[in-house]
Amino acid sequence: MSLEKVLETMRSEGKPMKAGEISDASGLDKKEVDKAMKILKKEEKIVSPKFCYWEPK
């Protein structure tokens, strides 16, 4: 599922990323990334160290 793909991409890059960067790196559509990130935020699996950037918790 895209949730795992998003988390995997964020971990492999090793730096805070924007949704567009995650989309480019993972090959997923940006809308899919946005949906996955919304769920991951709700589940508290990702955090934002600075505005618009996200990383795994």
mmJSON file of the N, C-alpha and C atoms, coordinates in Angstrom:
{"data_MODEL":{"atom_site":{
"group_PDB":["ATOM","ATOM","ATOM","ATOM","ATOM","ATOM","ATOM","ATOM","ATOM","ATOM","ATOM","ATOM","ATOM","ATOM","ATOM","ATOM","ATOM","ATOM","ATOM","ATOM","ATOM","ATOM","ATOM","ATOM","ATOM","ATOM","ATOM","ATOM","ATOM","ATOM","ATOM","ATOM","ATOM","ATOM","ATOM","ATOM","ATOM","ATOM","ATOM","ATOM","ATOM","ATOM","ATOM","ATOM","ATOM","ATOM","ATOM","ATOM","ATOM","ATOM","ATOM","ATOM","ATOM","ATOM","ATOM","ATOM","ATOM","ATOM","ATOM","ATOM","ATOM","ATOM","ATOM","ATOM","ATOM","ATOM","ATOM","ATOM","ATOM","ATOM","ATOM","ATOM","ATOM","ATOM","ATOM","ATOM","ATOM","ATOM","ATOM","ATOM","ATOM","ATOM","ATOM","ATOM","ATOM","ATOM","ATOM","ATOM","ATOM","ATOM","ATOM","ATOM","ATOM","ATOM","ATOM","ATOM","ATOM","ATOM","ATOM","ATOM","ATOM","ATOM","ATOM","ATOM","ATOM","ATOM","ATOM","ATOM","ATOM","ATOM","ATOM","ATOM","ATOM","ATOM","ATOM","ATOM","ATOM","ATOM","ATOM","ATOM","ATOM","ATOM","ATOM","ATOM","ATOM","ATOM","ATOM","ATOM","ATOM","ATOM","ATOM","ATOM","ATOM","ATOM","ATOM","ATOM","ATOM","ATOM","ATOM","ATOM","ATOM","ATOM","ATOM","ATOM","ATOM","ATOM","ATOM","ATOM","ATOM","ATOM","ATOM","ATOM","ATOM","ATOM","ATOM","ATOM","ATOM","ATOM","ATOM","ATOM","ATOM","ATOM","ATOM","ATOM","ATOM","ATOM","ATOM","ATOM","ATOM","ATOM","ATOM"],
"id":[1,2,3,4,5,6,7,8,9,10,11,12,13,14,15,16,17,18,19,20,21,22,23,24,25,26,27,28,29,30,31,32,33,34,35,36,37,38,39,40,41,42,43,44,45,46,47,48,49,50,51,52,53,54,55,56,57,58,59,60,61,62,63,64,65,66,67,68,69,70,71,72,73,74,75,76,77,78,79,80,81,82,83,84,85,86,87,88,89,90,91,92,93,94,95,96,97,98,99,100,101,102,103,104,105,106,107,108,109,110,111,112,113,114,115,116,117,118,119,120,121,122,123,124,125,126,127,128,129,130,131,132,133,134,135,136,137,138,139,140,141,142,143,144,145,146,147,148,149,150,151,152,153,154,155,156,157,158,159,160,161,162,163,164,165,166,167,168,169,170,171],
"type_symbol":["N","C","C","N","C","C","N","C","C","N","C","C","N","C","C","N","C","C","N","C","C","N","C","C","N","C","C","N","C","C","N","C","C","N","C","C","N","C","C","N","C","C","N","C","C","N","C","C","N","C","C","N","C","C","N","C","C","N","C","C","N","C","C","N","C","C","N","C","C","N","C","C","N","C","C","N","C","C","N","C","C","N","C","C","N","C","C","N","C","C","N","C","C","N","C","C","N","C","C","N","C","C","N","C","C","N","C","C","N","C","C","N","C","C","N","C","C","N","C","C","N","C","C","N","C","C","N","C","C","N","C","C","N","C","C","N","C","C","N","C","C","N","C","C","N","C","C","N","C","C","N","C","C","N","C","C","N","C","C","N","C","C","N","C","C","N","C","C","N","C","C"],
"label_atom_id":["N","CA","C","N","CA","C","N","CA","C","N","CA","C","N","CA","C","N","CA","C","N","CA","C","N","CA","C","N","CA","C","N","CA","C","N","CA","C","N","CA","C","N","CA","C","N","CA","C","N","CA","C","N","CA","C","N","CA","C","N","CA","C","N","CA","C","N","CA","C","N","CA","C","N","CA","C","N","CA","C","N","CA","C","N","CA","C","N","CA","C","N","CA","C","N","CA","C","N","CA","C","N","CA","C","N","CA","C","N","CA","C","N","CA","C","N","CA","C","N","CA","C","N","CA","C","N","CA","C","N","CA","C","N","CA","C","N","CA","C","N","CA","C","N","CA","C","N","CA","C","N","CA","C","N","CA","C","N","CA","C","N","CA","C","N","CA","C","N","CA","C","N","CA","C","N","CA","C","N","CA","C","N","CA","C","N","CA","C","N","CA","C","N","CA","C","N","CA","C"],
"label_alt_id":[null,null,null,null,null,null,null,null,null,null,null,null,null,null,null,null,null,null,null,null,null,null,null,null,null,null,null,null,null,null,null,null,null,null,null,null,null,null,null,null,null,null,null,null,null,null,null,null,null,null,null,null,null,null,null,null,null,null,null,null,null,null,null,null,null,null,null,null,null,null,null,null,null,null,null,null,null,null,null,null,null,null,null,null,null,null,null,null,null,null,null,null,null,null,null,null,null,null,null,null,null,null,null,null,null,null,null,null,null,null,null,null,null,null,null,null,null,null,null,null,null,null,null,null,null,null,null,null,null,null,null,null,null,null,null,null,null,null,null,null,null,null,null,null,null,null,null,null,null,null,null,null,null,null,null,null,null,null,null,null,null,null,null,null,null,null,null,null,null,null,null],
"label_comp_id":["MET","MET","MET","SER","SER","SER","LEU","LEU","LEU","GLU","GLU","GLU","LYS","LYS","LYS","VAL","VAL","VAL","LEU","LEU","LEU","GLU","GLU","GLU","THR","THR","THR","MET","MET","MET","ARG","ARG","ARG","SER","SER","SER","GLU","GLU","GLU","GLY","GLY","GLY","LYS","LYS","LYS","PRO","PRO","PRO","MET","MET","MET","LYS","LYS","LYS","ALA","ALA","ALA","GLY","GLY","GLY","GLU","GLU","GLU","ILE","ILE","ILE","SER","SER","SER","ASP","ASP","ASP","ALA","ALA","ALA","SER","SER","SER","GLY","GLY","GLY","LEU","LEU","LEU","ASP","ASP","ASP","LYS","LYS","LYS","LYS","LYS","LYS","GLU","GLU","GLU","VAL","VAL","VAL","ASP","ASP","ASP","LYS","LYS","LYS","ALA","ALA","ALA","MET","MET","MET","LYS","LYS","LYS","ILE","ILE","ILE","LEU","LEU","LEU","LYS","LYS","LYS","LYS","LYS","LYS","GLU","GLU","GLU","GLU","GLU","GLU","LYS","LYS","LYS","ILE","ILE","ILE","VAL","VAL","VAL","SER","SER","SER","PRO","PRO","PRO","LYS","LYS","LYS","PHE","PHE","PHE","CYS","CYS","CYS","TYR","TYR","TYR","TRP","TRP","TRP","GLU","GLU","GLU","PRO","PRO","PRO","LYS","LYS","LYS"],
"label_asym_id":["A","A","A","A","A","A","A","A","A","A","A","A","A","A","A","A","A","A","A","A","A","A","A","A","A","A","A","A","A","A","A","A","A","A","A","A","A","A","A","A","A","A","A","A","A","A","A","A","A","A","A","A","A","A","A","A","A","A","A","A","A","A","A","A","A","A","A","A","A","A","A","A","A","A","A","A","A","A","A","A","A","A","A","A","A","A","A","A","A","A","A","A","A","A","A","A","A","A","A","A","A","A","A","A","A","A","A","A","A","A","A","A","A","A","A","A","A","A","A","A","A","A","A","A","A","A","A","A","A","A","A","A","A","A","A","A","A","A","A","A","A","A","A","A","A","A","A","A","A","A","A","A","A","A","A","A","A","A","A","A","A","A","A","A","A","A","A","A","A","A","A"],
"label_entity_id":["1","1","1","1","1","1","1","1","1","1","1","1","1","1","1","1","1","1","1","1","1","1","1","1","1","1","1","1","1","1","1","1","1","1","1","1","1","1","1","1","1","1","1","1","1","1","1","1","1","1","1","1","1","1","1","1","1","1","1","1","1","1","1","1","1","1","1","1","1","1","1","1","1","1","1","1","1","1","1","1","1","1","1","1","1","1","1","1","1","1","1","1","1","1","1","1","1","1","1","1","1","1","1","1","1","1","1","1","1","1","1","1","1","1","1","1","1","1","1","1","1","1","1","1","1","1","1","1","1","1","1","1","1","1","1","1","1","1","1","1","1","1","1","1","1","1","1","1","1","1","1","1","1","1","1","1","1","1","1","1","1","1","1","1","1","1","1","1","1","1","1"],
"label_seq_id":[1,1,1,2,2,2,3,3,3,4,4,4,5,5,5,6,6,6,7,7,7,8,8,8,9,9,9,10,10,10,11,11,11,12,12,12,13,13,13,14,14,14,15,15,15,16,16,16,17,17,17,18,18,18,19,19,19,20,20,20,21,21,21,22,22,22,23,23,23,24,24,24,25,25,25,26,26,26,27,27,27,28,28,28,29,29,29,30,30,30,31,31,31,32,32,32,33,33,33,34,34,34,35,35,35,36,36,36,37,37,37,38,38,38,39,39,39,40,40,40,41,41,41,42,42,42,43,43,43,44,44,44,45,45,45,46,46,46,47,47,47,48,48,48,49,49,49,50,50,50,51,51,51,52,52,52,53,53,53,54,54,54,55,55,55,56,56,56,57,57,57],
"pdbx_PDB_ins_code":[null,null,null,null,null,null,null,null,null,null,null,null,null,null,null,null,null,null,null,null,null,null,null,null,null,null,null,null,null,null,null,null,null,null,null,null,null,null,null,null,null,null,null,null,null,null,null,null,null,null,null,null,null,null,null,null,null,null,null,null,null,null,null,null,null,null,null,null,null,null,null,null,null,null,null,null,null,null,null,null,null,null,null,null,null,null,null,null,null,null,null,null,null,null,null,null,null,null,null,null,null,null,null,null,null,null,null,null,null,null,null,null,null,null,null,null,null,null,null,null,null,null,null,null,null,null,null,null,null,null,null,null,null,null,null,null,null,null,null,null,null,null,null,null,null,null,null,null,null,null,null,null,null,null,null,null,null,null,null,null,null,null,null,null,null,null,null,null,null,null,null],
"Cartn_x":[0.838,0.0,0.877,0.311,1.075,1.6,0.941,1.432,2.85,3.057,4.372,5.384,4.959,5.845,6.308,5.395,5.73,6.729,6.443,7.358,8.73,8.736,9.977,10.808,10.144,10.825,11.426,10.663,11.151,12.369,12.314,13.43,14.672,14.481,15.635,16.317,15.555,16.144,16.899,16.417,17.116,17.098,16.121,15.997,14.529,14.141,12.75,12.411,11.213,10.823,9.44,9.218,7.902,7.147,5.834,5.009,5.435,5.747,6.178,7.475,8.388,9.661,9.435,8.534,8.203,7.573,6.69,6.032,7.058,7.996,9.035,9.92,10.331,11.248,10.59,9.29,8.611,7.923,7.659,6.942,5.431,4.966,3.525,2.966,1.681,0.994,0.949,1.082,1.105,-0.177,-1.317,-2.578,-2.546,-1.946,-1.799,-0.899,0.193,1.123,0.41,-0.358,-1.104,-2.065,-2.789,-3.735,-2.986,-1.893,-1.107,-0.543,-0.042,0.536,-0.522,-1.731,-2.821,-3.086,-3.106,-3.317,-2.127,-0.913,0.283,0.371,-0.063,-0.088,-1.074,-2.249,-3.283,-2.809,-2.059,-1.534,-0.24,0.209,1.425,2.672,2.745,3.916,4.914,4.49,5.395,5.255,6.333,6.35,6.926,6.628,7.102,8.142,9.433,10.463,10.445,9.93,9.761,8.609,8.056,6.871,6.956,5.952,5.795,6.781,7.623,8.546,8.166,8.305,7.907,8.978,9.031,9.962,9.332,9.8,9.257,9.546,8.62,8.766,9.817],
"Cartn_y":[-1.196,0.0,1.251,2.35,3.585,4.099,3.742,4.18,3.681,2.39,1.794,2.346,2.561,3.102,4.51,5.321,6.68,6.635,5.821,5.704,5.181,4.174,3.582,4.633,5.435,6.48,7.525,7.931,8.932,8.402,7.141,6.545,6.433,6.035,5.842,7.166,8.25,9.562,10.115,9.807,10.206,11.695,12.405,13.842,14.223,15.329,15.791,16.105,15.723,15.89,16.515,17.17,17.692,16.589,16.723,15.717,15.549,16.636,16.566,15.796,15.973,15.247,13.755,13.434,12.03,11.413,12.167,11.703,11.398,12.322,12.125,10.922,10.804,9.736,8.353,8.31,7.012,6.573,7.531,7.208,7.188,7.545,7.599,8.944,8.967,10.212,11.092,12.408,13.32,13.227,13.007,12.871,11.649,10.56,9.352,9.636,10.361,10.712,11.576,12.564,13.44,12.644,11.699,10.864,10.023,9.409,8.559,9.38,10.564,11.414,11.867,12.115,12.517,11.402,10.168,9.014,8.845,8.968,8.812,9.895,11.113,12.193,11.853,11.371,11.022,9.896,8.94,7.81,8.177,9.422,9.941,9.139,8.71,7.979,8.899,10.121,11.111,12.412,13.189,14.481,15.542,16.795,17.908,18.716,18.596,19.367,20.845,21.13,22.51,22.562,23.731,23.925,23.218,22.399,21.668,20.512,20.224,19.101,18.049,16.778,15.666,14.603,13.887,12.781,11.72,10.475,9.424,9.741,9.367,9.626,8.713],
"Cartn_z":[0.0,0.0,0.0,-0.393,-0.512,0.823,1.938,3.254,3.488,3.254,3.465,2.472,1.245,0.209,0.594,1.115,1.54,2.697,3.712,4.855,4.419,3.559,3.061,2.312,1.487,0.723,1.664,2.673,3.63,4.397,4.8,5.536,4.657,3.4,2.514,2.169,2.093,1.794,3.002,4.209,5.414,5.722,5.175,5.454,5.388,6.023,5.915,4.453,4.03,2.627,2.499,1.369,1.021,0.279,0.211,-0.48,-1.936,-2.605,-4.011,-4.185,-3.245,-3.297,-3.068,-2.154,-1.883,-3.12,-3.761,-4.981,-6.067,-6.28,-7.3,-6.983,-5.719,-5.317,-5.326,-5.012,-4.895,-6.189,-7.066,-8.297,-8.108,-6.903,-6.636,-7.073,-7.391,-7.716,-6.475,-6.638,-5.496,-4.674,-5.321,-4.587,-3.675,-4.164,-3.348,-2.145,-2.386,-1.306,-0.269,-0.734,0.181,1.06,0.446,1.204,2.237,1.819,2.718,3.869,3.568,4.614,5.61,5.128,6.022,7.046,6.574,7.458,8.407,7.87,8.695,9.77,9.444,10.438,11.55,11.162,12.138,13.06,12.492,13.265,14.002,13.83,14.459,14.081,12.825,12.344,11.658,11.329,10.757,11.538,11.548,12.241,11.315,11.624,10.816,11.592,11.206,11.887,11.491,10.282,9.831,8.85,8.634,7.825,6.474,6.171,4.895,4.695,5.655,5.536,6.558,6.154,7.018,7.062,8.185,8.338,9.239,9.159,10.03,11.486,12.356,13.793,14.394],
"occupancy":[1.0,1.0,1.0,1.0,1.0,1.0,1.0,1.0,1.0,1.0,1.0,1.0,1.0,1.0,1.0,1.0,1.0,1.0,1.0,1.0,1.0,1.0,1.0,1.0,1.0,1.0,1.0,1.0,1.0,1.0,1.0,1.0,1.0,1.0,1.0,1.0,1.0,1.0,1.0,1.0,1.0,1.0,1.0,1.0,1.0,1.0,1.0,1.0,1.0,1.0,1.0,1.0,1.0,1.0,1.0,1.0,1.0,1.0,1.0,1.0,1.0,1.0,1.0,1.0,1.0,1.0,1.0,1.0,1.0,1.0,1.0,1.0,1.0,1.0,1.0,1.0,1.0,1.0,1.0,1.0,1.0,1.0,1.0,1.0,1.0,1.0,1.0,1.0,1.0,1.0,1.0,1.0,1.0,1.0,1.0,1.0,1.0,1.0,1.0,1.0,1.0,1.0,1.0,1.0,1.0,1.0,1.0,1.0,1.0,1.0,1.0,1.0,1.0,1.0,1.0,1.0,1.0,1.0,1.0,1.0,1.0,1.0,1.0,1.0,1.0,1.0,1.0,1.0,1.0,1.0,1.0,1.0,1.0,1.0,1.0,1.0,1.0,1.0,1.0,1.0,1.0,1.0,1.0,1.0,1.0,1.0,1.0,1.0,1.0,1.0,1.0,1.0,1.0,1.0,1.0,1.0,1.0,1.0,1.0,1.0,1.0,1.0,1.0,1.0,1.0,1.0,1.0,1.0,1.0,1.0,1.0],
"B_iso_or_equiv":[0.0,0.0,0.0,0.0,0.0,0.0,0.0,0.0,0.0,0.0,0.0,0.0,0.0,0.0,0.0,0.0,0.0,0.0,0.0,0.0,0.0,0.0,0.0,0.0,0.0,0.0,0.0,0.0,0.0,0.0,0.0,0.0,0.0,0.0,0.0,0.0,0.0,0.0,0.0,0.0,0.0,0.0,0.0,0.0,0.0,0.0,0.0,0.0,0.0,0.0,0.0,0.0,0.0,0.0,0.0,0.0,0.0,0.0,0.0,0.0,0.0,0.0,0.0,0.0,0.0,0.0,0.0,0.0,0.0,0.0,0.0,0.0,0.0,0.0,0.0,0.0,0.0,0.0,0.0,0.0,0.0,0.0,0.0,0.0,0.0,0.0,0.0,0.0,0.0,0.0,0.0,0.0,0.0,0.0,0.0,0.0,0.0,0.0,0.0,0.0,0.0,0.0,0.0,0.0,0.0,0.0,0.0,0.0,0.0,0.0,0.0,0.0,0.0,0.0,0.0,0.0,0.0,0.0,0.0,0.0,0.0,0.0,0.0,0.0,0.0,0.0,0.0,0.0,0.0,0.0,0.0,0.0,0.0,0.0,0.0,0.0,0.0,0.0,0.0,0.0,0.0,0.0,0.0,0.0,0.0,0.0,0.0,0.0,0.0,0.0,0.0,0.0,0.0,0.0,0.0,0.0,0.0,0.0,0.0,0.0,0.0,0.0,0.0,0.0,0.0,0.0,0.0,0.0,0.0,0.0,0.0],
"pdbx_formal_charge":[null,null,null,null,null,null,null,null,null,null,null,null,null,null,null,null,null,null,null,null,null,null,null,null,null,null,null,null,null,null,null,null,null,null,null,null,null,null,null,null,null,null,null,null,null,null,null,null,null,null,null,null,null,null,null,null,null,null,null,null,null,null,null,null,null,null,null,null,null,null,null,null,null,null,null,null,null,null,null,null,null,null,null,null,null,null,null,null,null,null,null,null,null,null,null,null,null,null,null,null,null,null,null,null,null,null,null,null,null,null,null,null,null,null,null,null,null,null,null,null,null,null,null,null,null,null,null,null,null,null,null,null,null,null,null,null,null,null,null,null,null,null,null,null,null,null,null,null,null,null,null,null,null,null,null,null,null,null,null,null,null,null,null,null,null,null,null,null,null,null,null],
"auth_seq_id":[1,1,1,2,2,2,3,3,3,4,4,4,5,5,5,6,6,6,7,7,7,8,8,8,9,9,9,10,10,10,11,11,11,12,12,12,13,13,13,14,14,14,15,15,15,16,16,16,17,17,17,18,18,18,19,19,19,20,20,20,21,21,21,22,22,22,23,23,23,24,24,24,25,25,25,26,26,26,27,27,27,28,28,28,29,29,29,30,30,30,31,31,31,32,32,32,33,33,33,34,34,34,35,35,35,36,36,36,37,37,37,38,38,38,39,39,39,40,40,40,41,41,41,42,42,42,43,43,43,44,44,44,45,45,45,46,46,46,47,47,47,48,48,48,49,49,49,50,50,50,51,51,51,52,52,52,53,53,53,54,54,54,55,55,55,56,56,56,57,57,57],
"auth_comp_id":["MET","MET","MET","SER","SER","SER","LEU","LEU","LEU","GLU","GLU","GLU","LYS","LYS","LYS","VAL","VAL","VAL","LEU","LEU","LEU","GLU","GLU","GLU","THR","THR","THR","MET","MET","MET","ARG","ARG","ARG","SER","SER","SER","GLU","GLU","GLU","GLY","GLY","GLY","LYS","LYS","LYS","PRO","PRO","PRO","MET","MET","MET","LYS","LYS","LYS","ALA","ALA","ALA","GLY","GLY","GLY","GLU","GLU","GLU","ILE","ILE","ILE","SER","SER","SER","ASP","ASP","ASP","ALA","ALA","ALA","SER","SER","SER","GLY","GLY","GLY","LEU","LEU","LEU","ASP","ASP","ASP","LYS","LYS","LYS","LYS","LYS","LYS","GLU","GLU","GLU","VAL","VAL","VAL","ASP","ASP","ASP","LYS","LYS","LYS","ALA","ALA","ALA","MET","MET","MET","LYS","LYS","LYS","ILE","ILE","ILE","LEU","LEU","LEU","LYS","LYS","LYS","LYS","LYS","LYS","GLU","GLU","GLU","GLU","GLU","GLU","LYS","LYS","LYS","ILE","ILE","ILE","VAL","VAL","VAL","SER","SER","SER","PRO","PRO","PRO","LYS","LYS","LYS","PHE","PHE","PHE","CYS","CYS","CYS","TYR","TYR","TYR","TRP","TRP","TRP","GLU","GLU","GLU","PRO","PRO","PRO","LYS","LYS","LYS"],
"auth_asym_id":["A","A","A","A","A","A","A","A","A","A","A","A","A","A","A","A","A","A","A","A","A","A","A","A","A","A","A","A","A","A","A","A","A","A","A","A","A","A","A","A","A","A","A","A","A","A","A","A","A","A","A","A","A","A","A","A","A","A","A","A","A","A","A","A","A","A","A","A","A","A","A","A","A","A","A","A","A","A","A","A","A","A","A","A","A","A","A","A","A","A","A","A","A","A","A","A","A","A","A","A","A","A","A","A","A","A","A","A","A","A","A","A","A","A","A","A","A","A","A","A","A","A","A","A","A","A","A","A","A","A","A","A","A","A","A","A","A","A","A","A","A","A","A","A","A","A","A","A","A","A","A","A","A","A","A","A","A","A","A","A","A","A","A","A","A","A","A","A","A","A","A"],
"auth_atom_id":["N","CA","C","N","CA","C","N","CA","C","N","CA","C","N","CA","C","N","CA","C","N","CA","C","N","CA","C","N","CA","C","N","CA","C","N","CA","C","N","CA","C","N","CA","C","N","CA","C","N","CA","C","N","CA","C","N","CA","C","N","CA","C","N","CA","C","N","CA","C","N","CA","C","N","CA","C","N","CA","C","N","CA","C","N","CA","C","N","CA","C","N","CA","C","N","CA","C","N","CA","C","N","CA","C","N","CA","C","N","CA","C","N","CA","C","N","CA","C","N","CA","C","N","CA","C","N","CA","C","N","CA","C","N","CA","C","N","CA","C","N","CA","C","N","CA","C","N","CA","C","N","CA","C","N","CA","C","N","CA","C","N","CA","C","N","CA","C","N","CA","C","N","CA","C","N","CA","C","N","CA","C","N","CA","C","N","CA","C","N","CA","C","N","CA","C","N","CA","C"],
"pdbx_PDB_model_num":[1,1,1,1,1,1,1,1,1,1,1,1,1,1,1,1,1,1,1,1,1,1,1,1,1,1,1,1,1,1,1,1,1,1,1,1,1,1,1,1,1,1,1,1,1,1,1,1,1,1,1,1,1,1,1,1,1,1,1,1,1,1,1,1,1,1,1,1,1,1,1,1,1,1,1,1,1,1,1,1,1,1,1,1,1,1,1,1,1,1,1,1,1,1,1,1,1,1,1,1,1,1,1,1,1,1,1,1,1,1,1,1,1,1,1,1,1,1,1,1,1,1,1,1,1,1,1,1,1,1,1,1,1,1,1,1,1,1,1,1,1,1,1,1,1,1,1,1,1,1,1,1,1,1,1,1,1,1,1,1,1,1,1,1,1,1,1,1,1,1,1]
}}}
